[in-house]
Amino acid sequence: MKSVLMVAEKPSLATSIAKILSHGNFKSRKSACPACQVHEYAGRFNRSEAFFKMTSVCGHVFSLDFQSRYNNWDAVDPIELFDAETEKKEANPKLHMVKFLQQEARGVDYLVLWLDCDKEGENICYEVIDSVGSFMKHTSGSQNVFRAKFSAITDKDIRQAMETLGTPNFNEARSVDARQELDLRIGCAFTRFQTRYFQGKYGDLDSSIISYGPCQTPTLGFCVERHDQIQSFKPESYWLVAVKVSVGSFGSQTVSLEWDRVRLFDREAVQMFVSRVKESKTAKVLSVQQKEKTKARPIALNTVEMLRTASSGLGIGPQHTMMLAERLYVQGYISYPRTETTHYPENFDLKGALRQLSGQSSWAPTVKDLLSGNMQTPKKGHDAGDHPPITPLRAATETELGGDAWRLYRYIVDHFIATLSRDCRYVMTTATVDVNGELFSCSGKSVTEPGYTAVMTWQAIPSDERMPDVKKGDTLNVADVKLVERQTSPPDYLTESELITLMEKHGIGTDASIPVHINNICERNYVSIASGRRLIPTTLGIVLVHGYQKIDPDLVLPTMRSAVEEQLNLICHGKADFDSVLRHTLDIFTRKFRYFVEYVTSLDELFEVSFTKLSETGKPLSKCGICRHYMKLVTAKPTRLHCKTCDKTYRLPQNGAIKLYKELKCPLDEFELVLWTTGTRGKTAPVCPNCYNYPPFPAMSKDSTCSMCTHPTCKHSMTAHKVGACWECPSGDLVLDPTSGPKWKIACNKCNVLIHLCENAFRVSKSSTPCDECSSFYLVDVDFNKTNTPLSGGETRYQGCIFCDPVLNPLVQLHHAARQHPMYHRGRGRGRRRGRGRGHRGP
């Protein structure tokens, strides 16, 4: 029997596909990858009996990175990164994805790839092929790698994809490789240079890195351009004549008229017209014109329009919208959410899609009406040749989805139904009114057929826009005449919706990456999101863009990235050579980088007037071990210590609180220690600022806290407090936290394993005696409080192993980890006897 390995892009997708193709008759088992299962079933492939294994990856298998010797920011000149050797590394080593794929591929006859059907999906196809190719069986002259093309997780689409298997698109995969390499080299070179240059001089930038990105920076440029328009705007006063007339029975309704001259910037001239109008107490209706108009129904939904509407109409950011859409797609509620197409394929079963919604009460009446013969032919949109438009695939309820997922799903359904509904029709009525020789007008709209706006109610014409009942020749009473002064107003800050439109227009990013770029400029503290999803540039964002414009405007203009995207598309269509495009683009940016470095002082001039120098920032905290003066703690990202006397800066652990550690000093360098407390895991660790930046021992890596220090005698080091090796990460050690009392903790110095023990004990310390039974773990000494000691006879001192000892083991709680350590289970399950080395009362 032939064997077939099938690989999807996400675990949930693999489960859905296996269920469809096996008719629900499959068995699942665990695998070498903790995130992925393997679903097995028997079937037919290439007209023969076959055994299928369906599994998945978790996004990209590999990520592109520089070789390790280029990762030291202090030792590598950023210009070297334009030519530095790169390599593919596992995107998430903890998943053991490559090893897992190779195990499952060993000896299989065929590989079927079910990755998402876009350029990134094609790239992942070849990542899987590269991982497993040499482990499969090979038959000379026969094809053994296939590609499934699908746009929806439905029985029909999946089975059709299985019957029409093709091959992966190498050119599309290579275009992604080119984009990854360009973004890596260009982004890292500029980012490293900027970060080191400016964070070494200024202390209140409040951003962990000063990043540059070929797409990210033009995206920021749009936001700053609008900010500049607002700041440079000079309001002008203008005046107009505001007239109100009474209409209806006994003047029961007051209507405001629009002046035909609209506005004038000459106050005296407008005052003259006001005086003339005030001379008359009546107004005459010269004409009433009616015109039938149409409000066109929307074209089919693509990704960009979904992102725009979600931001402006639902208040959901682009990044979150894509996450919700992908979840709805994997669950089978909507079709593939990454598409540029706004035209339904000719063979698209529109009625079938509508019938899927007929059982949902929210849309049942409308769907029934459309299916009874009122369904309209959708308007012709743009066919990008990638995927069909985003459509609903099956009905759902608010209870099933809930929250933002339901709101997004409801919008997608409303939009789909609207594309098949009639246009909205209304009558526009305009009355021209004469007031003592000056012409005014009023207008209103009356809906004759709501059409699609019955579903997309937010686009419906409000009832208060109806025209008052007036006829030609009517005489109306003038109720009020005013001279109104107003001022021209600047444009508002860009909204996410408007920014998405600009990015699409100028070719910045793709439908999949646009949300990522917007999210990046928010996370880097370049813009902040205000009410209405408006993007307001921060001082840092403004200074960066203005600096780029002073040195080299191409660095921030969208034209540069648009040109690169055109070259990448040529690779995608097989019309350009990968190496040629890469060399040409990198040559341009290498020269721009050298020019930027030479004239970076132009940008620095802007930083000087906007930010505070590092030496003037922060508050004194701990003493420098070199000059014995106090160093200042700079809390703006990244957190660091700066010695003004030595003019040196010391990096500190991030994402937590830093305070002085009892004025204790490191015995190696006399630097005062600080105490780092993580904000999320509640772990604490002493840190020597000098050792953290310049490891004193070969076995220590940079960014090592005292809980990782191998000093043999220092009372703060790992040696003094190590209880044993961590069982959940290969290089971590379990270290007692001497500062954690009375809520005593042992924590891994590498991963997030956290052990709580002997709460409210007076003192807990590591002994020098190893446990006989655990062998690799040390006993701990515990001094209990007299009021709550678990020992008989009121004893307070005890020594034992936290995993084996019957007294201490019940006082242990394991957090942030799967309880996999065998001694943990054995200690819980064994009898309550005390054995040699397992525990005893202290003297």
C-alpha positions in Angstrom: 0.0 0.0 0.0 1.3 3.4 -0.9 1.7 6.0 1.8 0.8 9.7 1.5 2.0 12.5 3.8 -0.2 15.6 3.6 0.8 18.9 5.3 -1.4 21.9 6.0 -0.4 25.3 7.3 -2.2 25.1 10.7 -3.1 22.3 13.1 -6.8 23.2 13.0 -6.8 23.2 9.3 -5.2 19.8 9.1 -8.0 18.4 11.4 -10.7 20.0 9.2 -9.2 18.6 5.9 -8.7 15.1 7.4 -12.3 15.0 8.6 -13.6 15.9 5.1 -11.4 13.6 3.1 -11.8 10.6 5.5 -15.5 11.2 5.9 -14.8 11.5 9.6 -13.2 8.1 9.8 -9.7 8.9 11.0 -7.5 8.4 14.1 -5.3 11.0 15.7 -2.1 10.6 17.5 0.5 12.8 19.1 3.7 13.6 17.4 7.3 14.9 18.0 5.9 18.4 17.6 4.0 19.5 20.7 1.7 21.7 18.7 0.7 19.2 15.9 -1.2 16.0 15.7 -1.1 13.4 13.0 -4.5 12.2 11.6 -4.4 8.8 9.9 -6.9 7.1 7.6 -7.1 4.7 4.6 -8.2 5.8 1.2 -7.3 5.9 -2.5 -4.6 8.0 -4.2 -3.6 7.8 -7.9 -6.2 5.0 -8.4 -4.5 2.8 -5.7 -5.2 2.0 -2.1 -3.2 4.3 0.1 -2.5 5.1 3.7 -2.8 8.8 4.5 -1.1 10.8 7.3 -2.5 14.4 7.6 -0.6 16.9 9.7 0.5 20.5 9.6 3.2 23.0 10.2 2.7 26.2 12.3 3.3 28.9 9.7 6.8 29.2 8.4 9.2 26.3 9.1 12.3 28.4 8.6 13.2 32.1 9.1 16.0 33.9 7.4 18.7 35.2 9.7 22.4 36.1 9.6 24.9 33.6 10.7 25.5 33.8 14.4 28.8 35.7 14.2 26.9 38.7 12.7 24.4 39.0 15.6 26.7 40.9 18.0 25.6 44.5 17.5 28.7 45.9 19.2 31.2 43.9 17.1 29.7 44.1 13.6 29.6 47.2 11.5 26.0 47.4 10.1 27.4 48.0 6.6 28.6 44.4 6.6 25.0 43.2 6.8 24.5 44.0 3.1 26.9 41.2 2.2 26.9 39.0 5.3 26.2 35.3 5.0 22.6 34.4 5.8 21.1 31.0 6.7 17.7 29.5 7.2 17.0 28.7 10.8 14.1 26.9 12.4 11.4 29.5 12.9 10.5 28.0 16.3 13.1 25.6 17.6 10.9 24.6 20.6 8.4 22.9 18.2 11.1 20.6 16.6 9.3 21.1 13.4 12.0 19.8 11.0 12.7 16.7 13.1 8.9 16.0 13.3 8.4 16.4 9.5 11.4 14.2 8.7 10.1 11.5 11.1 6.6 11.5 9.5 8.1 11.6 5.9 10.4 8.7 6.3 9.6 6.1 3.7 6.4 7.8 2.4 5.7 7.6 -1.3 3.9 10.9 -1.9 3.8 14.4 -0.4 0.6 16.6 -0.8 1.0 20.2 0.3 -2.2 21.9 1.7 -0.5 25.3 2.5 -2.5 28.5 2.1 -2.8 29.4 -1.5 -0.8 32.6 -1.6 2.9 33.5 -2.2 3.7 32.9 1.5 2.0 29.5 1.2 4.1 28.6 -1.9 7.2 29.6 0.1 6.3 27.3 3.0 5.7 24.5 0.4 9.3 24.6 -0.5 10.4 24.8 3.2 8.5 21.5 3.7 10.0 20.0 0.6 13.5 21.0 1.6 12.9 19.4 5.1 11.5 16.1 4.0 12.7 15.5 0.4 15.6 13.2 1.2 13.5 11.1 3.6 10.8 10.1 1.1 10.9 7.2 -1.3 11.9 8.1 -4.8 10.7 6.4 -7.9 12.6 7.4 -11.1 10.6 9.4 -13.6 7.4 9.8 -11.4 6.0 12.8 -9.6 5.8 12.4 -5.9 5.2 16.0 -4.7 1.7 17.6 -5.2 0.1 20.9 -4.4 -3.6 21.3 -3.4 -5.3 24.6 -4.5 -8.3 25.6 -2.5 -10.0 28.8 -1.3 -12.5 27.5 1.3 -12.7 24.7 3.9 -15.9 23.1 2.6 -16.5 19.5 1.5 -16.8 20.5 -2.1 -13.7 22.7 -2.3 -11.5 20.3 -0.4 -12.5 17.2 -2.4 -12.2 19.1 -5.7 -8.7 20.3 -4.6 -7.8 16.6 -3.9 -9.0 15.6 -7.4 -7.1 18.4 -9.2 -3.7 18.4 -7.6 -1.0 20.5 -9.2 2.6 21.4 -8.3 4.0 24.2 -6.2 4.9 27.5 -7.9 8.7 28.0 -7.6 8.7 31.5 -8.9 6.2 32.7 -6.3 8.3 31.1 -3.6 11.4 32.8 -4.8 9.8 36.2 -4.8 9.1 35.7 -1.1 12.7 34.6 -0.5 13.8 37.8 -2.2 11.5 40.0 -0.1 12.7 38.3 3.1 16.3 38.8 2.2 15.9 42.5 1.2 13.9 43.3 4.3 16.4 41.5 6.5 19.5 43.2 5.2 18.1 46.7 4.7 16.0 46.7 7.8 18.7 45.3 10.1 21.5 47.6 8.8 19.5 50.8 9.2 17.9 49.6 12.5 21.2 48.6 14.2 22.9 51.9 13.2 20.1 54.1 14.3 19.5 52.3 17.5 23.1 52.3 18.6 23.7 55.9 17.5 20.6 57.5 19.1 20.0 55.4 22.2 23.6 56.0 23.2 22.9 59.8 23.2 19.3 60.3 24.3 17.4 58.9 27.3 13.8 59.5 26.6 13.2 58.0 23.2 10.9 55.4 24.8 11.3 52.8 22.1 13.3 49.6 22.5 14.7 49.9 19.0 14.8 52.8 16.5 13.8 50.6 13.6 13.7 51.2 9.8 11.7 49.1 7.4 11.3 49.4 3.6 7.5 49.2 4.0 7.2 50.3 7.6 8.9 53.7 7.1 6.8 54.9 4.1 3.7 53.8 6.1 4.9 56.1 8.9 5.6 58.7 6.2 2.0 58.9 5.2 1.0 59.6 8.9 3.6 62.3 9.4 2.7 63.9 6.0 -0.8 64.4 7.2 0.5 65.7 10.6 2.6 68.3 8.7 -0.4 69.4 6.7 -2.3 70.0 10.0 0.5 71.9 11.6 1.2 74.1 8.6 -2.4 74.8 8.0 -3.4 78.5 8.4 -7.1 79.0 9.0 -8.9 81.7 7.1 -12.1 83.4 8.1 -15.0 83.4 5.7 -18.6 84.5 5.9 -21.9 83.3 4.6 -25.6 84.3 4.7 -27.7 81.8 6.8 -31.4 82.0 6.1 -34.3 80.0 7.7 -37.8 79.9 6.2 -41.1 78.6 7.6 -42.9 75.9 5.6 -45.9 73.7 6.1 -49.3 74.5 7.7 -49.1 77.7 9.7 -45.3 77.7 9.3 -44.9 74.6 11.5 -41.6 73.5 10.0 -38.4 75.6 9.8 -36.0 74.8 7.0 -32.4 76.1 6.6 -31.5 77.3 3.1 -28.1 77.0 1.4 -26.7 80.2 -0.1 -25.9 79.8 -3.8 -22.7 81.9 -3.5 -21.7 79.4 -0.7 -19.2 81.6 1.1 -17.1 84.8 0.6 -13.9 85.8 2.3 -14.9 89.5 2.3 -17.0 90.3 5.4 -18.3 93.7 4.1 -19.6 92.2 0.9 -21.4 89.4 2.8 -22.8 92.1 5.2 -24.2 93.9 2.2 -26.1 90.7 1.1 -27.4 90.1 4.6 -28.8 93.7 4.7 -30.5 93.1 1.3 -32.0 89.7 2.4 -33.3 91.2 5.7 -35.3 93.8 3.7 -37.7 91.0 2.6 -40.0 89.1 5.0 -40.9 86.5 2.4 -39.2 84.1 0.0 -40.5 82.8 -3.3 -40.0 79.3 -4.6 -38.7 79.7 -8.2 -38.5 76.0 -9.1 -38.7 72.5 -7.7 -36.8 69.9 -9.6 -36.8 66.1 -9.0 -34.2 63.7 -10.3 -34.1 59.9 -9.8 -30.7 58.7 -8.5 -29.1 55.4 -7.7 -26.8 54.4 -4.9 -24.8 51.5 -6.3 -24.6 48.2 -4.4 -21.0 47.2 -3.5 -18.7 44.9 -5.5 -17.5 41.7 -4.0 -15.4 41.9 -0.8 -11.6 41.7 -0.9 -9.0 41.9 2.0 -8.3 45.6 1.8 -12.0 46.6 1.8 -12.6 44.3 4.8 -9.7 45.9 6.7 -10.9 49.4 5.8 -14.5 48.8 6.9 -13.5 46.8 10.1 -11.4 49.8 11.2 -13.8 52.6 10.3 -17.1 50.9 10.9 -16.5 48.3 13.5 -13.5 49.9 15.4 -11.4 46.8 15.0 -7.7 47.3 14.1 -6.2 45.7 10.9 -4.0 43.2 12.8 -6.9 42.0 15.0 -9.2 41.8 12.0 -6.9 39.5 10.1 -6.5 37.3 13.1 -10.3 37.0 13.4 -10.8 36.4 9.7 -8.2 33.6 9.7 -9.9 32.0 12.6 -13.3 32.2 10.8 -11.7 30.7 7.7 -10.1 27.8 9.5 -13.4 27.1 11.2 -15.1 27.0 7.9 -17.3 30.0 8.3 -15.8 32.2 5.5 -13.6 31.7 2.4 -9.9 32.5 2.3 -9.5 36.0 3.7 -6.4 37.1 1.8 -7.5 38.1 -1.7 -7.2 41.0 -4.0 -10.1 39.9 -6.2 -13.5 41.7 -6.2 -15.2 39.6 -9.0 -17.0 36.4 -8.4 -15.8 33.6 -10.7 -18.3 32.6 -13.5 -18.9 29.2 -12.0 -19.3 30.5 -8.4 -22.5 29.0 -6.9 -24.1 32.2 -5.6 -27.4 30.6 -4.9 -25.8 27.8 -3.0 -23.9 30.3 -0.8 -27.2 32.1 -0.1 -29.0 28.9 0.8 -26.4 28.2 3.5 -27.6 31.4 5.2 -31.3 30.8 4.8 -31.6 29.1 8.2 -30.2 32.1 10.1 -33.1 34.3 11.4 -31.1 37.5 11.0 -30.9 37.1 7.2 -33.7 34.5 6.4 -36.3 37.0 5.0 -33.8 38.8 2.7 -32.2 35.5 1.5 -35.7 34.0 0.8 -36.6 37.1 -1.2 -33.4 36.9 -3.3 -33.8 33.2 -3.9 -37.4 33.7 -5.1 -36.2 35.5 -8.2 -35.0 38.9 -7.0 -31.2 38.1 -6.9 -29.2 40.5 -9.1 -26.2 39.8 -11.1 -23.1 41.0 -9.1 -21.3 44.0 -10.5 -18.1 43.2 -12.3 -15.0 43.9 -10.2 -11.3 43.2 -10.5 -10.0 39.7 -11.1 -6.5 39.5 -9.6 -6.2 35.8 -10.4 -5.5 34.7 -6.8 -8.6 33.7 -4.8 -12.3 34.4 -5.0 -13.7 37.3 -3.0 -14.4 36.8 0.7 -17.8 35.1 1.2 -19.6 33.4 4.0 -19.7 29.5 3.7 -22.1 28.6 6.4 -24.5 30.1 8.9 -23.4 31.1 12.3 -24.9 32.6 15.4 -23.7 35.2 17.9 -23.6 32.5 20.5 -21.2 30.4 18.3 -18.7 33.2 17.5 -19.3 36.0 20.1 -17.7 39.4 20.3 -15.6 40.8 17.5 -15.6 37.6 15.6 -19.4 37.7 15.3 -19.4 41.4 14.3 -16.8 40.8 11.5 -18.7 37.7 10.3 -22.0 39.6 10.3 -20.4 42.3 8.2 -19.0 39.8 5.7 -22.5 38.2 5.4 -24.2 41.6 5.0 -21.7 42.6 2.3 -22.2 39.4 0.4 -26.0 39.7 0.4 -25.7 43.3 -0.6 -23.7 42.4 -3.7 -26.6 40.3 -4.9 -29.3 42.8 -3.9 -30.8 45.7 -6.0 -29.2 49.1 -6.0 -30.7 51.7 -3.7 -33.0 54.1 -5.6 -34.2 57.5 -4.4 -35.5 60.8 -5.7 -33.4 63.9 -5.2 -35.7 67.0 -4.8 -34.1 70.5 -5.1 -36.0 73.7 -4.5 -34.6 77.1 -5.7 -35.7 80.0 -3.5 -35.4 83.7 -4.2 -35.1 86.1 -1.2 -35.1 89.7 -2.5 -32.9 88.9 -5.4 -30.5 86.5 -3.7 -30.8 82.8 -4.6 -30.9 80.0 -2.0 -31.7 76.3 -2.2 -32.7 73.4 -0.2 -32.8 69.7 -1.1 -33.9 66.3 0.2 -33.9 62.7 -0.6 -36.9 60.3 -0.7 -36.2 56.5 -0.9 -38.2 54.7 -3.6 -36.4 51.3 -3.2 -34.0 50.7 -0.3 -32.3 47.8 -2.2 -29.0 46.7 -0.6 -29.3 49.3 2.2 -31.9 47.1 3.8 -29.0 44.9 4.7 -26.1 47.3 4.9 -28.2 49.6 7.1 -25.3 52.0 7.9 -25.4 53.1 4.3 -29.2 53.7 4.3 -30.5 57.2 3.6 -31.8 58.7 6.8 -35.5 59.6 7.0 -34.6 63.2 8.2 -33.2 63.9 4.8 -36.7 64.1 3.2 -37.6 67.3 1.3 -40.3 69.5 2.9 -43.5 69.7 0.9 -43.1 72.9 -1.3 -44.2 73.7 -4.8 -43.1 76.2 -7.5 -44.6 79.6 -6.8 -45.1 79.1 -3.1 -44.4 82.1 -0.8 -42.5 81.3 2.3 -42.0 83.4 5.4 -38.4 84.3 6.3 -37.9 83.2 9.9 -34.3 84.2 10.4 -31.3 85.8 8.6 -27.8 85.8 10.0 -24.3 86.7 9.1 -22.3 83.6 10.0 -18.5 83.7 10.4 -16.5 80.5 10.1 -13.0 79.4 9.5 -11.4 77.0 7.1 -10.3 73.8 9.0 -7.3 71.5 8.5 -7.7 67.9 7.6 -7.9 65.4 10.4 -5.3 62.9 11.3 -5.2 59.8 9.1 -7.5 57.0 10.2 -6.4 53.4 9.7 -8.9 53.1 7.0 -7.5 56.0 5.1 -3.9 54.7 5.6 -4.8 51.3 4.2 -6.2 53.1 1.1 -3.0 55.0 0.7 -0.8 51.9 1.1 -2.8 50.0 -1.5 -2.7 52.9 -3.9 1.1 53.3 -3.7 1.9 49.5 -3.5 3.2 49.5 0.0 2.9 46.0 1.3 0.4 43.3 0.3 -3.1 42.5 1.4 -1.5 40.2 4.0 1.3 42.4 5.2 -0.5 45.8 5.4 -1.9 45.1 8.9 1.6 44.0 10.1 3.2 47.3 8.9 0.5 49.4 10.6 0.9 47.4 13.8 4.7 47.8 13.7 4.6 51.6 13.7 2.2 51.5 16.6 4.4 49.0 18.6 7.5 51.0 17.9 6.0 54.1 19.5 6.0 56.0 16.2 2.3 56.6 16.2 -0.5 56.4 18.8 -4.1 55.4 18.1 -6.7 58.0 19.1 -10.5 57.9 19.1 -11.9 56.9 15.7 -8.8 54.8 15.0 -6.9 58.0 14.1 -3.1 57.6 13.9 -1.3 60.5 15.6 2.5 60.5 15.1 4.7 60.7 18.2 7.6 63.0 18.5 9.9 60.1 17.7 8.0 59.2 14.5 7.9 62.9 13.4 11.6 63.4 14.0 12.6 60.2 12.1 10.6 61.1 9.0 11.7 64.7 9.0 15.3 63.5 9.4 15.0 61.1 6.4 13.5 63.8 4.3 16.6 66.0 5.1 19.1 63.4 4.3 17.5 61.3 1.6 13.7 61.6 0.9 13.8 58.3 -1.0 14.1 56.5 2.3 10.6 57.6 3.3 8.8 58.1 0.0 6.5 55.2 -1.2 8.0 55.3 -4.7 11.1 53.4 -3.7 9.2 50.5 -2.2 6.7 50.4 -5.1 9.6 50.0 -7.5 11.0 47.1 -5.4 7.5 45.4 -5.3 7.4 45.7 -9.1 10.7 43.8 -9.4 9.5 41.2 -6.9 6.3 40.7 -9.0 8.5 40.1 -12.1 10.3 37.3 -10.2 6.9 35.9 -9.3 5.8 35.8 -12.9 9.2 34.4 -14.1 10.1 37.6 -15.9 13.1 38.6 -13.8 16.1 36.8 -12.3 16.2 36.4 -8.5 19.9 37.2 -8.2 19.8 40.1 -10.5 16.9 41.8 -8.6 18.6 41.1 -5.3 22.0 42.6 -6.4 20.4 45.6 -8.1 18.2 46.5 -5.1 20.9 45.9 -2.5 23.4 48.0 -4.4 21.0 50.9 -4.3 20.4 50.6 -0.6 24.0 50.1 0.2 24.9 53.4 -1.3 22.0 55.1 0.4 23.1 53.6 3.7 26.6 54.9 3.3 25.2 58.4 2.5 22.8 58.2 5.5 25.7 57.3 7.9 27.8 60.2 6.5 25.0 62.8 7.0 23.3 61.4 10.1 24.2 64.6 11.9 21.3 66.2 10.0 18.9 63.8 11.7 20.8 64.2 15.0 20.1 68.0 15.0 16.4 67.2 15.1 16.9 64.7 18.0 18.8 67.3 20.0 15.9 69.8 20.0 13.3 67.0 20.7 14.9 64.7 23.3 16.9 64.9 26.4 20.5 63.8 26.4 21.3 60.5 28.2 23.5 62.2 30.8 20.6 64.4 31.9 18.0 61.6 32.0 16.9 59.3 34.8 17.3 59.1 38.6 20.4 58.0 40.6 20.1 54.4 41.6 23.3 52.4 42.1 27.0 53.0 42.2 29.4 52.4 39.4 32.1 49.9 40.2 34.7 52.0 38.3 34.3 55.6 39.4 32.1 54.9 42.5 29.7 57.6 41.4 25.9 57.0 41.2 24.6 55.7 37.9 21.2 56.9 36.7 18.4 54.5 35.9 16.8 55.4 32.5 13.3 53.9 32.5 12.3 54.9 29.0 12.6 51.9 26.7 15.0 50.2 26.7 15.6 50.3 30.5 19.4 50.9 31.2 21.9 52.5 33.6 24.1 55.4 32.6 27.2 56.5 34.3 27.8 60.2 33.5 31.3 60.2 34.9 32.5 57.2 32.8 30.1 58.0 29.9 29.1 54.4 29.8 25.7 52.8 29.4 24.7 49.4 30.8 21.8 47.5 29.4 19.4 45.8 31.9 16.7 43.2 31.6 13.5 44.5 30.0 9.8 44.1 30.7 10.0 44.4 34.5 10.8 46.6 37.5 14.4 47.6 38.5 15.3 48.7 42.0 18.5 48.7 44.1 19.3 45.4 45.8 20.1 46.2 49.4 23.3 48.2 48.3 25.0 44.8 47.9 28.0 44.6 45.5 29.3 42.1 43.0 32.6 40.7 44.4 34.1 40.7 40.9 33.8 44.3 39.9 32.3 46.3 42.9 29.2 47.3 40.9 26.2 47.7 43.1 23.6 45.0 42.3 20.0 45.8 41.2 17.0 43.6 41.5 14.9 42.8 38.4 11.3 41.7 38.9 9.4 40.5 35.8 6.1 42.0 35.3 4.3 38.8 34.0 5.8 35.8 35.8 6.6 37.3 39.2 10.2 36.1 39.0 13.0 38.1 40.6 16.8 38.0 40.1 19.8 40.1 41.2 21.7 41.6 38.4 25.2 43.0 38.2 25.1 45.7 35.5 28.7 45.1 34.4 28.5 41.3 34.3 25.2 41.5 32.5 26.9 43.4 29.6 30.4 41.9 29.9 30.2 38.2 31.1 33.2 37.4 33.4 33.3 33.7 32.7 33.4 31.9 29.3 30.4 29.7 30.2 28.3 32.8 30.8 26.5 34.5 27.9 25.5 38.1 27.6 22.4 39.2 29.4 23.0 36.8 32.3 21.6 37.6 35.7 23.2 36.5 38.9 21.0 33.4 38.8 23.0 32.3 35.8 26.5 33.3 37.2 28.9 30.4 37.7 31.1 32.2 40.3 32.1 29.5 42.8 31.8 31.5 46.0 29.6 34.6 45.4 26.5 34.3 47.6 24.4 35.8 44.9 25.4 33.4 42.1 23.6 30.4 40.6 26.2 28.2 42.4 25.0 29.3 45.8 21.3 28.8 45.1 21.0 26.1 42.4 18.7 23.3 43.5 18.9 21.2 40.3 18.5 21.2 36.5 15.3 22.2 34.9 13.4 19.3 33.2 11.6 21.4 30.7 14.4 23.2 28.9 17.8 21.8 28.0 20.0 24.5 29.4 18.1 25.9 32.4 18.7 25.5 36.1 16.3 25.7 39.0 17.5 28.4 41.3 16.1 29.4 44.7 15.1 33.0 44.9 16.5 34.3 48.3 14.5 37.5 48.0 11.1 35.9 47.6 10.1 35.3 51.2 7.6 34.8 52.7 6.3 33.5 49.3 9.3 31.4 48.6 10.1 30.6 45.0 12.4 28.4 42.9 12.5 29.4 39.3 14.2 28.3 36.1 16.8 30.8 35.0 16.0 30.2 31.3 12.3 29.2 30.9 9.1 30.0 32.8 9.0 27.1 35.2 8.1 28.5 38.6 7.8 26.6 41.9 6.2 28.0 45.0 7.1 26.3 48.3 6.7 26.6 52.0 4.8 29.8 52.0 5.2 31.9 55.2 8.3 30.0 56.3 10.8 32.2 58.1 13.7 31.2 56.0 14.4 28.8 53.0 17.9 28.1 51.8 19.7 25.6 49.6 21.9 23.1 51.5 25.1 21.5 50.2 23.7 18.0 50.5 22.4 16.3 47.4 19.2 14.2 47.6 20.1 10.4 47.6 17.0 9.5 45.6 16.9 12.4 43.2 20.7 12.5 42.8 20.7 15.6 40.7 18.7 17.8 43.2 19.9 19.4 46.4 18.0 19.4 49.7 16.7 22.6 51.1 16.8 23.9 54.6 13.6 25.4 55.9 12.9 27.4 59.1 9.2 27.3 59.7 7.3 29.8 61.9 6.2 28.4 65.2 2.6 29.3 64.5 2.2 27.3 61.3 4.9 24.6 61.3 3.9 21.3 59.8 6.3 19.4 62.0 5.3 17.5 65.0 6.1 18.7 68.5 6.3 22.3 67.3 9.7 21.8 65.6 10.6 24.6 63.2 13.8 23.5 61.4 13.7 20.9 58.6 15.8 19.6 55.7 14.5 17.7 52.8 14.0 17.3 49.1 11.0 19.3 47.6 10.2 16.4 45.2 10.7 13.4 47.4 10.2 14.4 51.0 6.7 13.6 52.5 6.8 16.8 54.6 8.0 19.3 51.9 6.4 17.8 48.8 2.8 18.7 49.8 4.0 22.3 50.3 5.1 22.6 46.7 3.1 24.1 43.9 4.3 24.0 40.3 3.4 26.9 37.9 3.9 27.8 34.2 4.9 24.2 33.3 3.6 20.8 32.4 4.1 18.6 35.4 6.5 16.3 33.6 9.3 15.7 36.2 9.2 12.1 37.2 10.2 12.9 40.8 7.3 15.3 41.1 4.9 12.5 40.4 6.8 9.9 42.4 7.0 12.2 45.4 3.2 12.7 45.3 2.4 9.0 44.8 4.8 7.3 47.2 4.0 6.4 50.7 4.7 8.9 53.5 7.8 7.1 54.8 11.0 8.9 55.4 14.1 7.4 53.8 17.8 8.1 54.1 18.6 11.5 52.7 15.0 12.4 52.2 14.3 14.6 55.1 15.1 15.2 58.8 14.6 17.7 61.5 17.3 20.2 61.9 19.5 20.3 65.1 
